[in-house]
Amino acid sequence: MYELDWISRRSYIRIVADNIRSVLTERKISQREAARLCGLSTSTLNSILTYKTLPSLKTSLAIAQGLGVTMNELYNTWYMVD
């Protein structure tokens, strides 16, 4: 069994947002285009990317599907936990 490193909700929000941002940067997708691909409003995506909210499961699935990534890629904390 693996020992889990617990992180704060605020840290987790940052990790998820940064993972999404990394996909957008790597694929050269604007926030507006990403919102369209994911079926989200630009304000919803902006709230996630500016660390204001952690996306719900439904929103996370829409982001993963829209960007063509797995949920694990969105929520991966492996490389970010010290």
Order of alpha helices (4+ residues) and beta strands (2+ residues): alpha-alpha-alpha-alpha-alpha
